[in-house]
Amino acid sequence: MRADTWLAINKLYEQSKIKAIGVSNFNIMHLMQLSELKLIGPMVNQIEWHPYYYNDEMLQYCTENNIRLQAHSSFGGLSQNDTTLIKDPVVYNIARRYKAGEAQILLLWALQKGVAVIPKSNNPEHLRDNMQLNFRISEDDMMLLDDLGSKNRKYAWDPTAVA
C-alpha cells in the first residue's frame, strides 16, 4: 500500500502537478522502504520534535538522505491544553536568561538543530513572537534542553507500530 501510494505521488511530481513531496510520521524503517523503490524520495518528513521527544538518529538519517526534517508539536501537548513542556523549569529559566518567551526557546532549539518548525497560533501576538528568533541559544543551554529528552514524553500519535 505504501509503495503504491508513493508511486502515485511520484507520478504526480514527475508530471509537475505538485512541486514537492513529503511524508509525515515516517520512521527510519518507513523511509528506507521508500528508498528501496528507487523513486524520488520524500523531500520532507514531518515528525513530532521537541525537547521532551526527539530522535538524533532520525535527524542524521534525514540529513544524509537530503530529507528536510520538519517539527510538529514543537510546544509539546499545548494543543491538548498540556503545558508541561512549555512550563518546564528548564525551559522557563532559559527563556528568562534570554528575555524571551518559552515558545521562542522551543522553536529556536529545533531550528538550531537544523529542524524546520511550523508553529501554530490563532493569537497575532504569539505569531509575531514566534517570528522573533533573532538570537542564538548557547551550547550549554542547548545541552540543558537536550537533557529534557530523558523524559521521552510523546504527545502525538506513535507510528512505530506501523509496518
C-alpha positions, 0 to 999 in steps of 0.5 A, spaced: 500 500 500 505 504 501 509 503 495 503 504 491 501 510 494 508 513 493 508 511 486 502 515 485 505 521 488 511 520 484 507 520 478 504 526 480 511 530 481 514 527 475 508 530 471 509 537 475 502 537 478 505 538 485 512 541 486 514 537 492 513 531 496 513 529 503 511 524 508 509 525 515 510 520 521 515 516 517 520 512 521 527 510 519 524 503 517 518 507 513 523 511 509 528 506 507 522 502 504 521 508 500 528 508 498 528 501 496 523 503 490 528 507 487 523 513 486 524 520 488 524 520 495 520 524 500 523 531 500 520 532 507 518 528 513 514 531 518 515 528 525 513 530 532 520 534 535 521 537 541 525 537 547 521 532 551 521 527 544 526 527 539 530 522 535 538 524 533 538 518 529 532 520 525 535 527 524 542 524 521 538 519 517 534 525 514 540 529 513 544 524 509 538 522 505 537 530 503 530 529 507 528 536 510 526 534 517 520 538 519 517 539 527 510 538 529 508 539 536 514 543 537 510 546 544 509 539 546 501 537 548 499 545 548 494 543 543 491 538 548 491 544 553 498 540 556 503 545 558 508 541 561 513 542 556 512 549 555 512 550 563 518 546 564 523 549 569 528 548 564 525 551 559 522 557 563 529 559 566 532 559 559 527 563 556 528 568 562 536 568 561 534 570 554 528 575 555 524 571 551 518 567 551 518 559 552 515 558 545 521 562 542 526 557 546 522 551 543 522 553 536 529 556 536 532 549 539 529 545 533 531 550 528 538 550 531 538 543 530 537 544 523 529 542 524 524 546 520 518 548 525 511 550 523 508 553 529 501 554 530 497 560 533 490 563 532 493 569 537 497 575 532 501 576 538 504 569 539 505 569 531 509 575 531 513 572 537 514 566 534 517 570 528 522 573 533 528 568 533 533 573 532 538 570 537 542 564 538 541 559 544 548 557 547 551 550 547 550 549 554 543 551 554 542 547 548 545 541 552 540 543 558 534 542 553 537 536 550 537 533 557 529 534 557 529 528 552 530 523 558 523 524 559 521 521 552 514 524 553 510 523 546 504 527 545 502 525 538 500 519 535 506 513 535 507 510 528 512 505 530 507 500 530 506 501 523 509 496 518 
